[in-house]
């Protein structure tokens, strides 16, 4: 399971609108969960909450990775991981 998928699941768990929560849970079980999740979020009142939540979670993941002691090979992996996260999430 990808980190992005886990973040979506965590976000769904904290949604107070039970009907929308159920809709998103169903989306994750079907084909193209990322695309359909994005479409549902983009057309909902939770759009900004999703972006805020995702940003906070990605920052937490990055901080956790950067705080871990790294050997030479792991340092390259962590640098690549950080670049990938930033590119996928923020287009950097």
C-alpha positions in Angstrom: 0.0 0.0 0.0 1.4 3.4 -1.0 2.0 6.2 1.4 -0.5 8.3 -0.6 -3.2 5.7 -0.2 -2.5 5.6 3.6 -2.9 9.4 3.8 -6.2 9.2 2.0 -7.4 6.6 4.4 -6.3 8.7 7.4 -8.1 11.7 6.0 -11.3 9.7 5.5 -11.2 8.6 9.1 -11.3 12.1 10.4 -14.2 13.4 8.2 -17.3 14.2 10.2 -19.8 13.9 7.3 -20.6 10.2 7.5 -22.2 10.0 4.1 -19.2 11.6 2.4 -16.9 9.4 4.5 -18.7 6.3 3.2 -18.5 7.6 -0.4 -14.8 8.0 -0.1 -14.3 4.7 1.5 -16.2 3.1 -1.4 -14.0 4.9 -3.9 -10.9 3.5 -2.4 -12.2 0.0 -3.0 -12.9 0.5 -6.7 -10.8 1.0 -9.8 -8.8 4.2 -10.2 -9.1 5.2 -6.5 -6.7 8.2 -6.8 -8.4 9.8 -9.7 -11.9 9.2 -8.2 -10.8 10.4 -4.8 -9.5 13.6 -6.3 -12.6 14.2 -8.3 -14.9 13.7 -5.2 -12.7 15.9 -3.0 -12.5 18.6 -5.7 -16.2 18.8 -5.9 -16.8 18.9 -2.1 -16.7 21.2 0.9 -13.7 19.3 2.1 -11.3 20.3 -0.7 -9.2 22.8 1.4 -9.2 20.5 4.4 -7.8 17.7 2.2 -5.0 19.9 1.0 -4.2 21.1 4.5 -4.3 17.5 5.8 -2.1 16.1 3.0 0.5 18.9 3.4 0.7 18.3 7.2 1.0 14.6 6.8 3.7 14.9 4.1 5.7 17.3 6.2 5.4 14.8 9.1 6.7 12.0 7.0 9.6 14.1 5.7 10.6 15.2 9.2 10.5 11.6 10.4 12.7 10.5 7.6 15.2 13.3 8.0 15.5 12.7 11.7 16.5 9.1 11.3 20.2 8.4 11.3 21.4 7.5 7.8 24.2 5.5 6.4 25.7 6.6 3.1 23.4 4.4 1.0 20.4 5.4 3.1 21.2 9.1 2.7 20.9 8.8 -1.1 17.6 6.9 -0.6 16.3 9.6 1.7 17.3 12.4 -0.6 15.6 10.6 -3.5 12.5 9.9 -1.4 12.3 13.6 -0.3 12.6 14.7 -3.9 9.9 12.3 -5.0 7.5 13.4 -2.3 8.0 17.1 -3.1 7.6 16.5 -6.8 4.4 14.4 -6.4 2.8 16.6 -3.8 3.9 20.1 -4.7 5.3 19.9 -8.2 8.8 20.9 -7.0 
